[in-house]
Amino acid sequence: RKEVEQDPGPFNVPEGATVAFNCTYSNSASQSFFWYRQDCRKEPKLLMSVYSSGNEDGRFTAQLNRASQYISLLIRDSKLSDSATYLCVVTPFSGGYNKLIFGAGTRLAVHP
Amino acid sequence: ETGVTQSPTHLIKTRGQQVTLRCSSQSGHNTVSWYQQALGQGPQFIFQYYREEENGRGNFPPRFSGLQFPNYSSELNVNALELDDSALYLCASSLVPLQVRADTQYFGPGTRLTVL
């Protein structure tokens, strides 16, 4: 079983749509949680951190459910510029160092 | 721009050859992590260097090795290249070895390696 699992998509949505991405992780000791965005052939960039209390940044809302080991990202009012791959990321404490563990990513294509 | 640079941008090698990839970390960052991203996959952690010593390693064979220099720049060396080594290699620098704040990790643009 993969440590971080995501629906690969692609999600094809029209502009203005609301789209939700889900992610599950296997290590209950995971400490930190993030969503990264990666444009085609570019490096991943931090989109937002995810907290149990939920957090919102403009059109983006992230939620963490530790009991279910489940992370979500909601994008409202999708824009063409939101087209990218969204990577779910966790950091399990590994005794002295942390590493980022990435899911395979979910592709989003927003069309006019 | 994150201030993390990598060279070269692209590289083509043949099976069995050796390759060295370079990374300059953001000013003031003493920790560099390397990741391999195969096509259609998320990045996978190779190893991390902190103050010139390997600080942690993922599930990669010993032919993947690294160095960190006194100025905190880093190299990734891969010996005996295999076709499956074709990937985007990303380095990321951070101020601390991710024990404190895992979100302060900045990625470079990557080196795309093709092994023929």
Interface residues (C-beta under 8 A of the other chain):
Chain A: V4 P8 Q31 S32 F34 R41 K42 E43 P44 K45 L46 S49 L87 T91 F93 S94 G96 Y97 N98 K99 L100 I101 F102 G103 A104 G105
Chain B: T2 S33 Y35 G40 Q41 G42 P43 Q44 F45 Q48 Y50 N55 G56 G58 L88 L90 A92 P97 L98 Q99 A102 D103 Q105 F107 G108 P109 G110 R112
